[in-house]
Amino acid sequence: MLNKNNLYLLNLYFKDNTLMLMKLNLLKGTVLLAVTMFNQQELIAQMYVSPNSYVFVKNEQLFVKGDLELNSATSNMYLRDEAQLLQGTTASGVNKGVGNLSVYQEGTADGFDYNYWCSPVGNVLSATAVNNPFGVAQLKDITGLTTANDPVLTAALNGTASPLTISNRWIYKFITSNTYANWVYVGNANTINAGEGFTMKGTDGTSANNPGANQRYDFRGKPNDGTISINVAPAMRTLTGNPYPSAINLNLFLRDPANLAVMNGTAYFWEHNDAVDSHFLAAYQGGYGTYIANNGDFSPGTYTAATWNTYNNDGTLNTAGVSTGSTYKRMFTPIGQGFKIEGTAVGSAQMKNAYRVFVKEGVLNNSQFERIGNEVNGDTWGDIQNVAGVDYTQYSNKELPQIKIHTVLNNQYSREVALAFNGQATDGFDLGMDAKAPEYNLPNDAYFPLDATNQFVISTLPFDINKRIPFAFKAASQTTFKVTVGNTINFTDAENVYLFDKQTGVYHDIKNNFFEITLPVGVVNDRFEITFKDAALSTDENVLGESLTVYQNNSTNSLTISNPQMMDLKSCTLYDVAGKLIFTKNNLGANSEYTFPTSNLSDGIYIVRVNTNTNQEMGKKVIVKH
């Protein structure tokens, strides 16, 4: 499975079945270390870097079947330009030595905002101890291609980019708890165990080591390797992440039967609004996105965005930062990425080398720390080099058919939920295919009531055009809910999506329109259903849809209503996708056509509502693009 092209090693020799590197200056391309022994021993390959020597890998992977020994303090390995180290041992890690592996990762937070991390390295205080604890002093300030300085550690509120100054006030970890107060302060201490995640606020200003971007950190230490245990407990969450100097296939971790025996198969990722500059908790705008593998080990899973603020016109989260909500790609978790998991039993979930893959970070590769980009092209993966020896070219890179439903609550923030369709699922709860809300208890919410006690933001079930899917609302005080389909992904089985109100008997088109209702205090979980057919069939909206044509002409920057039957129209109202009123035109009369300018509107999705003098109504979504 490993690419042998551009194999180029200098000054190598073997001793006791170990590959020895002496004063190695450069590695070009992928290096395959797999030595076949003819004495019926297991395949063995080890790598040894002698004193005053280094290995430099650029934009490729280095695969070591056995252990890596960075023998002395002057034995080093440098991974640059998305280079990664993969190892193939199947038990606990066996790396040795007191030399350092150095690998870069970029943070996306400024001095007021958090990133969630998981270190790929530990300390080098012992030559024999493996998967050692980590401390933030191991994050170096880059000065050159292989050189770096120690960071400045400060108790001040804000860190700075140059010289790298890290505020130790915000270094915390979170282990088997469901209480916010139980974050464990770490600060400068070297007590972040392998597989434990940690929070860290970013830096202000710019740095010459990464011009025009966020802070670039140099993780230096002994590379983590092998099986790493993560403590879990029922209904408790633990901050963990990818603990290796390579990407991992997160699906393999979440769907491993041994892990599903002790956790719920869901990963929760922190998202934040970069535009909020405050250290006061009450001012934060952030939350947890939710990811499940859903469609097997080797196909993209399902992700719903964090609940905070509202959505922009194009359906993305309303933020001045780079957060893009449901466009995140989470299947291949990059180096350094932290996330939370939730336990279902007392025990340990395990990270394993078998999950490790060589996938460079980016949307095209379904691997994001926090970046934006284009969608994946093609129907299947390319050749993904990986420890498990899986041929990824045989698997689809397309997400399951799914519908993202956005509910705006009191015009303050949005809840995104996802309906995904998989013939292997049931209509009830399926472990690893349905996901509970990342928040334990929001006062106001919209969700799928799959059971009597939990609120679900992802529901996976077989598709049936006649299916009726319960949809619930919760209000701690009188709350206005606005519901619409924010996005569909690979979904072509039904032309429309409705929210059916069993109390009024009305089907509301939420694919082309939004449904708005104000509810009193309480939970309503047996009144509304998501459907794909309007059982009335002869509703006013169906009649209007045959009589009126509404379309956006982006070449002339105008919205047009064609009214060939000269119906008497009372009003045309335009809203953004979050339900905010843009304009209303009243008393339109019975003209054959109406045109409204849209040159002053931002690019995005808008909802048009047309009403007749006989109180018939239709909705239509249009896309404005200049």
VMD Tcl script that draws the C-alpha trace (Angstrom):
set ca {
  {0.00 0.00 0.00}
  {2.93 2.36 0.52}
  {4.32 4.38 -2.37}
  {7.92 3.50 -3.14}
  {8.52 6.33 -5.59}
  {11.42 8.71 -4.99}
  {13.08 6.40 -2.50}
  {16.28 8.19 -1.52}
  {18.27 7.33 1.61}
  {21.83 8.27 2.48}
  {24.34 6.47 4.70}
  {22.18 3.53 5.81}
  {23.20 0.20 7.28}
  {21.52 -2.62 9.16}
  {22.46 -3.87 12.59}
  {20.41 -6.48 14.46}
  {17.53 -6.08 11.99}
  {17.42 -2.33 12.62}
  {17.76 0.35 9.99}
  {20.56 2.68 11.10}
  {20.79 6.29 9.91}
  {24.10 8.07 10.27}
  {24.36 11.79 9.47}
  {21.34 11.67 7.19}
  {20.71 15.06 5.60}
  {17.66 14.67 3.36}
  {14.85 12.29 2.52}
  {12.97 12.92 -0.72}
  {9.57 11.35 -1.17}
  {8.13 8.42 0.71}
  {10.49 6.14 2.60}
  {9.37 2.53 3.00}
  {10.93 0.76 5.95}
  {9.91 -2.87 5.74}
  {12.63 -5.46 6.12}
  {11.59 -9.03 5.33}
  {13.32 -11.62 7.51}
  {13.85 -15.11 6.15}
  {14.16 -16.91 9.49}
  {10.34 -17.16 9.87}
  {10.28 -14.21 12.23}
  {7.54 -11.62 11.99}
  {8.15 -8.78 9.59}
  {10.37 -6.34 11.44}
  {11.57 -2.87 10.63}
  {13.02 -0.41 13.08}
  {14.54 2.99 12.67}
  {17.51 4.34 14.59}
  {18.83 7.90 14.34}
  {22.33 8.23 15.73}
  {23.75 11.20 17.69}
  {24.40 14.36 15.66}
  {22.09 13.09 12.89}
  {18.65 14.01 11.67}
  {15.91 12.89 9.32}
  {14.09 15.53 7.25}
  {10.82 14.61 5.53}
  {9.02 17.10 3.30}
  {5.46 16.77 2.00}
  {5.48 12.96 2.23}
  {5.09 10.18 4.75}
  {7.65 8.11 6.58}
  {6.42 4.63 7.54}
  {8.20 2.66 10.26}
  {6.91 -0.85 10.86}
  {8.53 -1.17 14.28}
  {9.94 1.31 16.77}
  {11.73 4.60 16.26}
  {14.79 5.35 18.37}
  {15.96 8.96 18.45}
  {19.03 7.94 20.33}
  {20.41 11.13 21.86}
  {19.48 14.76 22.40}
  {21.10 15.48 19.02}
  {19.08 12.79 17.18}
  {16.17 14.57 15.53}
  {13.39 14.11 12.99}
  {11.71 17.01 11.16}
  {8.30 16.69 9.47}
  {7.64 19.65 7.16}
  {5.02 20.76 4.62}
  {2.34 18.23 5.65}
  {4.85 15.40 6.11}
  {3.69 12.70 8.54}
  {5.10 9.74 10.49}
  {3.15 6.45 10.46}
  {4.06 3.44 12.59}
  {2.79 -0.10 12.42}
  {3.21 -1.63 15.86}
  {0.00 -3.20 17.15}
  {0.57 -3.02 20.92}
  {1.65 -0.22 23.22}
  {4.27 2.17 21.88}
  {7.94 1.18 21.92}
  {9.69 4.36 20.76}
  {12.95 5.07 22.59}
  {15.59 7.74 23.01}
  {15.76 11.35 24.13}
  {15.82 13.02 20.74}
  {12.96 15.09 19.34}
  {10.47 14.79 16.54}
  {9.37 18.22 15.30}
  {6.05 18.75 13.50}
  {4.08 21.92 12.75}
  {0.40 22.69 13.19}
  {-1.47 25.98 12.85}
  {-3.91 27.28 15.41}
  {-6.97 29.24 14.30}
  {-7.72 31.15 17.48}
  {-6.65 34.65 18.46}
  {-5.74 35.71 21.99}
  {-9.40 35.56 23.09}
  {-10.49 32.24 21.58}
  {-9.80 28.58 22.25}
  {-8.54 25.77 20.10}
  {-8.84 22.20 21.36}
  {-5.58 20.31 20.95}
  {-4.15 16.83 21.42}
  {-0.37 16.64 21.32}
  {1.37 14.20 18.91}
  {4.46 14.11 21.14}
  {5.42 13.69 24.78}
  {8.41 14.75 26.84}
  {11.89 13.26 26.37}
  {12.84 13.03 30.06}
  {13.28 9.26 29.85}
  {14.99 7.27 27.10}
  {12.83 4.20 27.70}
  {9.42 5.55 28.79}
  {6.87 5.76 25.94}
  {3.85 7.98 25.24}
  {5.07 10.42 27.85}
  {3.15 13.40 29.28}
  {3.22 16.70 27.42}
  {3.51 20.32 28.53}
  {2.97 23.56 26.61}
  {6.65 24.47 27.01}
  {7.22 21.90 24.25}
  {5.46 24.20 21.77}
  {8.39 26.02 20.20}
  {8.74 29.39 18.49}
  {9.94 28.70 14.95}
  {13.06 30.59 13.84}
  {14.09 28.56 10.79}
  {13.43 25.37 8.86}
  {14.79 23.22 11.69}
  {15.53 25.78 14.41}
  {13.27 27.07 17.16}
  {13.30 28.90 20.48}
  {11.50 28.11 23.71}
  {8.19 29.94 24.08}
  {7.57 32.66 26.61}
  {5.04 31.42 29.18}
  {3.02 34.16 30.82}
  {0.21 34.58 33.32}
  {-1.11 37.52 31.30}
  {-4.53 37.19 29.71}
  {-3.39 37.28 26.08}
  {-0.66 35.49 24.20}
  {1.32 37.07 21.37}
  {2.59 35.67 18.09}
  {6.08 37.16 18.01}
  {7.97 36.19 20.00}
  {5.69 33.25 20.74}
  {4.12 34.00 24.10}
  {1.60 31.51 25.47}
  {-0.83 32.49 28.20}
  {-0.84 29.60 30.65}
  {-4.08 30.82 32.24}
  {-6.16 28.96 29.64}
  {-4.50 25.53 29.59}
  {-7.09 23.00 30.83}
  {-8.06 19.39 30.29}
  {-11.41 17.66 30.82}
  {-11.72 14.03 31.93}
  {-14.88 11.96 32.58}
  {-17.21 14.72 33.70}
  {-20.48 16.35 32.70}
  {-19.97 19.50 34.75}
  {-18.40 22.67 33.38}
  {-16.73 23.40 36.73}
  {-14.70 20.19 36.44}
  {-12.20 21.48 33.89}
  {-8.75 20.60 35.28}
  {-6.22 23.43 35.25}
  {-2.87 22.47 33.73}
  {-1.02 25.74 33.11}
  {2.71 25.17 32.69}
  {2.67 21.66 34.14}
  {3.92 18.70 32.16}
  {0.85 16.62 33.02}
  {-1.14 16.25 29.81}
  {-1.04 12.49 29.25}
  {-0.89 10.91 25.81}
  {-4.41 10.87 24.38}
  {-5.63 13.67 26.64}
  {-6.79 16.82 24.91}
  {-6.25 20.33 26.20}
  {-7.57 23.82 25.61}
  {-5.35 26.75 24.72}
  {-6.18 30.27 23.66}
  {-4.34 31.56 20.62}
  {-2.08 34.53 20.04}
  {-2.49 38.13 18.90}
  {-0.42 39.72 16.17}
  {1.51 38.17 13.30}
  {4.60 36.04 13.12}
  {7.30 35.84 10.46}
  {7.18 32.03 10.63}
  {3.68 32.00 9.11}
  {2.95 35.36 7.42}
  {-0.68 36.25 6.88}
  {-2.02 33.29 8.84}
  {-2.59 32.21 12.43}
  {0.06 31.08 14.88}
  {2.19 28.16 13.73}
  {3.29 25.93 16.59}
  {6.28 23.57 16.53}
  {5.42 20.46 18.59}
  {8.70 18.90 19.76}
  {9.18 15.71 21.74}
  {9.11 11.92 21.59}
  {6.48 10.83 19.04}
  {3.46 9.00 20.44}
  {2.93 5.51 19.08}
  {0.87 2.37 19.56}
  {-2.25 1.81 21.65}
  {-3.22 4.74 23.87}
  {-6.04 4.41 26.43}
  {-8.60 7.15 27.13}
  {-10.70 6.97 30.28}
  {-14.49 7.15 29.86}
  {-17.52 6.82 32.12}
  {-21.31 6.68 31.57}
  {-22.83 10.02 30.43}
  {-19.47 11.67 31.07}
  {-17.33 13.43 28.49}
  {-13.59 13.42 28.00}
  {-11.49 15.79 25.92}
  {-9.22 13.70 23.72}
  {-8.10 13.89 20.09}
  {-5.61 12.60 17.56}
  {-2.47 11.73 19.59}
  {-0.17 10.86 16.65}
  {2.15 12.78 14.27}
  {-0.07 11.65 11.39}
  {-3.74 11.94 10.51}
  {-6.19 9.29 11.71}
  {-9.36 7.89 10.20}
  {-11.78 9.04 12.91}
  {-14.43 6.59 11.67}
  {-12.23 3.64 12.64}
  {-11.88 4.99 16.17}
  {-15.59 5.75 16.58}
  {-16.80 2.47 15.05}
  {-14.30 0.08 16.61}
  {-16.53 -2.51 18.41}
  {-14.30 -2.36 21.49}
  {-14.75 1.40 21.66}
  {-18.50 1.24 20.99}
  {-18.74 -0.99 24.06}
  {-17.74 1.98 26.26}
  {-18.68 5.14 24.29}
  {-21.53 6.47 22.15}
  {-19.72 6.68 18.80}
  {-19.87 10.48 18.60}
  {-17.13 13.13 18.47}
  {-17.84 16.72 19.54}
  {-15.71 19.51 18.02}
  {-15.40 23.01 19.47}
  {-16.25 25.93 17.16}
  {-15.93 29.62 17.99}
  {-16.62 33.10 16.66}
  {-13.31 34.87 16.09}
  {-15.03 38.26 16.06}
  {-15.79 38.19 19.80}
  {-12.89 39.70 21.75}
  {-13.62 38.97 25.38}
  {-12.34 36.73 28.15}
  {-15.69 36.79 29.97}
  {-17.52 33.49 29.68}
  {-20.88 35.21 29.22}
  {-19.57 36.91 26.07}
  {-18.30 33.76 24.34}
  {-19.90 32.72 21.08}
  {-19.03 29.11 20.57}
  {-20.30 25.59 20.83}
  {-19.79 21.99 19.78}
  {-20.33 20.52 16.34}
  {-21.34 16.86 16.25}
  {-19.78 14.11 14.10}
  {-20.71 10.44 13.64}
  {-19.15 7.94 11.22}
  {-22.62 6.76 10.12}
  {-21.84 5.19 6.72}
  {-19.09 2.72 7.55}
  {-15.37 2.88 8.20}
  {-14.25 4.34 4.90}
  {-16.91 6.84 3.79}
  {-17.54 10.37 5.13}
  {-19.73 10.64 8.19}
  {-22.38 13.20 9.13}
  {-21.62 16.53 10.82}
  {-23.89 19.18 12.31}
  {-22.66 22.64 13.18}
  {-22.43 24.11 16.65}
  {-25.43 26.02 17.97}
  {-24.41 29.65 18.30}
  {-25.55 32.84 16.68}
  {-27.61 32.63 13.45}
  {-26.77 31.73 9.86}
  {-25.57 33.90 7.00}
  {-27.52 34.22 3.77}
  {-25.58 31.40 2.15}
  {-26.42 29.04 5.00}
  {-23.07 29.30 6.79}
  {-22.79 30.29 10.43}
  {-23.15 34.00 11.05}
  {-19.56 34.81 12.02}
  {-16.79 37.10 10.91}
  {-14.28 34.30 11.45}
  {-13.48 31.25 9.33}
  {-16.04 28.94 10.91}
  {-18.16 27.38 8.16}
  {-20.62 25.28 10.09}
  {-21.76 22.11 8.40}
  {-19.13 22.30 5.64}
  {-16.52 20.97 8.06}
  {-14.87 17.73 6.96}
  {-14.04 15.57 9.96}
  {-13.42 12.02 8.73}
  {-9.63 12.30 8.65}
  {-8.61 14.05 11.86}
  {-5.41 16.08 11.37}
  {-2.38 16.22 13.63}
  {-3.09 18.07 16.88}
  {-6.90 18.15 16.58}
  {-8.80 17.77 19.85}
  {-12.43 16.70 20.36}
  {-14.69 15.35 23.11}
  {-16.19 11.88 23.40}
  {-18.94 10.59 25.70}
  {-18.78 7.33 27.59}
  {-21.52 4.75 28.06}
  {-19.67 2.48 30.51}
  {-16.73 2.67 32.89}
  {-13.62 1.73 30.96}
  {-11.16 2.91 28.34}
  {-11.53 3.78 24.71}
  {-8.38 3.12 22.72}
  {-6.49 4.94 20.01}
  {-4.53 2.56 17.78}
  {-1.91 2.74 15.09}
  {-4.34 0.89 12.81}
  {-6.34 4.12 12.52}
  {-3.38 6.09 11.17}
  {-3.45 7.34 7.58}
  {-1.39 9.68 5.44}
  {-3.92 12.39 4.56}
  {-2.85 15.98 4.12}
  {-5.02 18.59 5.78}
  {-7.70 20.27 3.66}
  {-11.36 20.12 2.67}
  {-10.53 18.23 -0.51}
  {-9.16 15.46 1.69}
  {-11.98 15.47 4.28}
  {-9.45 16.61 6.88}
  {-9.90 19.93 8.67}
  {-8.53 21.56 11.79}
  {-10.48 24.72 10.91}
  {-10.12 25.62 7.26}
  {-12.41 26.22 4.31}
  {-12.25 25.12 0.70}
  {-14.00 23.27 -2.11}
  {-15.82 19.99 -2.10}
  {-14.25 16.65 -2.93}
  {-14.20 15.79 -6.64}
  {-14.93 12.32 -7.99}
  {-16.92 9.47 -6.48}
  {-14.19 7.44 -4.76}
  {-11.05 8.14 -2.78}
  {-7.66 8.23 -4.38}
  {-4.81 6.11 -3.05}
  {-4.66 6.82 0.69}
  {-1.61 5.28 2.33}
  {-2.47 3.80 5.71}
  {-1.26 1.43 8.40}
  {-4.24 -0.94 8.11}
  {-3.51 -1.69 4.43}
  {-6.99 -0.68 3.25}
  {-7.55 0.04 -0.45}
  {-9.48 3.31 -0.16}
  {-9.97 3.48 -3.94}
  {-12.72 0.86 -3.49}
  {-14.82 3.14 -1.26}
  {-17.04 6.13 -1.97}
  {-16.02 9.57 -0.74}
  {-19.61 10.81 -0.93}
  {-21.69 11.58 2.14}
  {-24.93 9.77 2.83}
  {-28.06 11.44 1.42}
  {-29.10 13.91 4.08}
  {-31.14 17.00 4.84}
  {-29.84 19.77 7.11}
  {-32.67 21.53 8.92}
  {-32.05 24.94 10.50}
  {-34.18 26.29 13.31}
  {-33.67 29.91 14.38}
  {-34.67 30.47 18.00}
  {-35.88 33.95 18.98}
  {-33.72 35.39 16.19}
  {-30.72 34.76 18.46}
  {-29.09 31.50 17.44}
  {-29.63 28.52 15.18}
  {-29.85 24.81 15.78}
  {-28.74 22.65 12.87}
  {-29.98 19.06 12.81}
  {-29.47 16.42 10.13}
  {-31.68 13.69 8.72}
  {-29.47 11.09 7.07}
  {-30.73 8.12 5.06}
  {-29.09 4.70 5.31}
  {-30.74 1.36 4.56}
  {-28.75 -0.26 7.37}
  {-30.36 1.95 10.03}
  {-33.66 1.57 11.88}
  {-36.25 4.20 12.73}
  {-35.21 4.01 16.36}
  {-31.88 4.66 18.03}
  {-28.82 3.08 16.38}
  {-25.46 3.31 18.13}
  {-23.01 5.24 15.98}
  {-25.72 6.31 13.52}
  {-27.71 8.72 15.68}
  {-26.16 11.49 17.75}
  {-27.29 13.23 20.91}
  {-27.11 17.01 21.12}
  {-23.65 18.24 22.17}
  {-25.15 20.43 24.90}
  {-26.60 18.64 27.89}
  {-29.59 20.93 28.18}
  {-30.21 24.10 26.18}
  {-33.22 26.06 27.53}
  {-34.66 26.47 24.01}
  {-34.06 23.87 21.35}
  {-35.29 21.92 18.32}
  {-34.42 18.25 17.90}
  {-35.44 14.70 17.01}
  {-37.16 12.95 19.97}
  {-35.83 9.42 19.35}
  {-36.36 8.48 22.99}
  {-38.04 9.94 26.03}
  {-34.95 11.41 27.69}
  {-32.45 12.57 25.04}
  {-32.41 15.22 22.33}
  {-30.86 14.14 19.03}
  {-29.27 16.39 16.41}
  {-28.53 13.59 13.92}
  {-31.10 10.93 13.04}
  {-30.27 8.22 10.52}
  {-33.00 5.98 9.12}
  {-34.04 4.18 5.91}
  {-35.73 6.48 3.40}
  {-39.43 6.02 2.66}
  {-41.42 8.64 0.76}
  {-44.35 8.01 3.12}
  {-42.28 8.31 6.30}
  {-43.35 10.74 9.05}
  {-40.51 11.76 11.36}
  {-41.30 13.39 14.74}
  {-39.72 16.80 15.31}
  {-39.70 18.45 18.73}
  {-39.47 21.95 20.19}
  {-38.49 22.92 23.72}
  {-39.02 26.36 25.29}
  {-37.96 27.53 28.75}
  {-39.86 30.76 28.08}
  {-42.12 31.87 25.25}
  {-40.02 31.27 22.14}
  {-40.37 31.92 18.41}
  {-39.07 29.14 16.17}
  {-38.35 29.54 12.44}
  {-37.68 26.27 10.60}
  {-36.31 25.77 7.09}
  {-34.19 23.31 5.11}
  {-30.73 24.85 5.12}
  {-29.08 22.37 2.78}
  {-29.50 18.99 1.13}
  {-26.58 16.68 0.39}
  {-26.86 13.94 -2.24}
  {-30.61 13.83 -1.59}
  {-32.81 13.30 -4.66}
  {-35.50 10.90 -3.42}
  {-38.14 13.55 -2.75}
  {-38.93 16.88 -4.36}
  {-40.23 18.56 -1.22}
  {-39.81 18.57 2.55}
  {-42.70 19.56 4.81}
  {-43.25 20.20 8.49}
  {-46.71 18.85 9.28}
  {-48.64 20.36 12.16}
  {-50.98 17.64 13.45}
  {-52.95 20.16 15.51}
  {-53.91 22.36 12.54}
  {-53.65 19.72 9.83}
  {-51.45 22.02 7.72}
  {-48.35 20.94 5.77}
  {-45.72 23.69 5.72}
  {-43.19 23.68 2.89}
  {-39.79 24.11 4.60}
  {-37.69 23.37 1.54}
  {-38.79 26.52 -0.30}
  {-40.12 28.49 2.63}
  {-39.81 28.69 6.39}
  {-42.30 27.76 9.05}
  {-42.67 30.17 11.97}
  {-44.44 29.55 15.26}
  {-44.35 31.01 18.78}
  {-44.75 28.43 21.53}
  {-45.27 28.83 25.28}
  {-43.11 27.27 27.97}
  {-42.85 23.50 27.65}
  {-41.84 20.63 25.40}
  {-43.81 19.82 22.25}
  {-42.68 16.44 20.95}
  {-45.86 14.88 19.54}
  {-47.36 17.64 17.38}
  {-44.95 18.12 14.46}
  {-43.57 15.72 11.83}
  {-41.12 15.96 8.94}
  {-42.76 14.53 5.80}
  {-41.96 14.31 2.10}
  {-45.55 14.40 0.80}
  {-48.36 16.85 1.37}
  {-51.30 14.54 2.04}
  {-53.78 17.28 1.12}
  {-52.32 17.45 -2.44}
  {-54.65 20.33 -3.36}
  {-53.34 22.93 -0.97}
  {-53.26 26.58 -1.89}
  {-49.49 26.44 -2.26}
  {-49.70 23.65 -4.84}
  {-52.24 25.65 -6.84}
  {-50.15 28.82 -6.66}
  {-47.05 26.89 -7.68}
  {-48.73 26.09 -10.98}
  {-49.87 29.68 -11.52}
  {-46.86 31.77 -10.45}
  {-43.18 31.59 -11.34}
  {-40.66 33.21 -9.02}
  {-37.01 33.44 -10.07}
  {-33.85 35.45 -9.46}
  {-32.10 36.90 -12.52}
  {-28.53 37.46 -11.39}
  {-27.46 38.88 -14.75}
  {-29.85 41.84 -14.23}
  {-29.76 41.82 -10.39}
  {-33.50 41.48 -10.15}
  {-36.18 39.26 -8.63}
  {-39.05 38.46 -11.00}
  {-42.57 37.14 -10.37}
  {-44.33 35.91 -13.50}
  {-48.16 35.98 -13.12}
  {-49.60 34.83 -16.47}
  {-53.10 34.20 -15.05}
  {-53.23 37.76 -13.71}
  {-54.01 36.66 -10.15}
  {-54.65 39.51 -7.71}
  {-51.56 39.60 -5.48}
  {-51.62 41.20 -2.06}
  {-47.92 41.17 -1.20}
  {-44.42 39.91 -1.92}
  {-42.09 39.59 1.07}
  {-38.37 38.77 1.00}
  {-36.49 37.24 3.95}
  {-32.95 36.07 4.44}
  {-32.37 32.42 5.30}
  {-32.53 33.17 9.04}
  {-36.01 34.67 8.66}
  {-34.97 38.35 8.84}
  {-37.30 40.61 6.86}
  {-35.57 42.30 3.89}
  {-38.52 44.03 2.26}
  {-42.30 43.81 1.74}
  {-44.18 45.07 -1.35}
  {-47.93 45.45 -0.74}
  {-51.01 45.83 -2.96}
  {-49.34 44.45 -6.08}
  {-52.56 44.06 -8.06}
  {-53.03 41.78 -11.08}
  {-50.05 42.51 -13.32}
  {-48.59 39.79 -15.52}
  {-45.07 40.39 -14.16}
  {-43.34 42.08 -11.25}
  {-39.64 42.95 -10.97}
  {-37.78 43.99 -7.82}
  {-34.10 45.09 -7.74}
  {-31.67 42.96 -5.74}
  {-28.37 44.74 -6.48}
  {-28.18 45.95 -2.87}
  {-28.41 42.43 -1.40}
  {-25.46 40.34 -0.26}
  {-24.76 37.06 -2.01}
  {-26.71 34.22 -0.45}
  {-29.99 32.35 -0.17}
  {-33.26 34.25 0.26}
  {-36.88 33.20 0.78}
  {-39.67 34.84 -1.23}
  {-43.25 34.73 0.08}
  {-46.10 35.67 -2.25}
  {-49.67 36.19 -0.93}
  {-52.88 36.66 -2.89}
  {-55.91 38.71 -1.89}
  {-57.69 35.42 -1.21}
  {-55.00 34.60 1.42}
  {-53.26 31.94 -0.63}
  {-49.49 31.77 -0.04}
  {-46.46 30.23 -1.71}
  {-42.76 30.29 -0.86}
  {-39.67 30.04 -3.03}
  {-35.94 30.01 -2.26}
  {-33.73 32.02 -4.61}
  {-29.97 32.49 -4.76}
  {-28.52 35.97 -5.17}
  {-25.03 36.02 -6.63}
  {-23.38 39.13 -8.05}
}
mol new
graphics top color blue
foreach p $ca { graphics top sphere $p radius 0.5 }
foreach p [lrange $ca 0 end-1] q [lrange $ca 1 end] { graphics top cylinder $p $q radius 0.2 }
display resetview
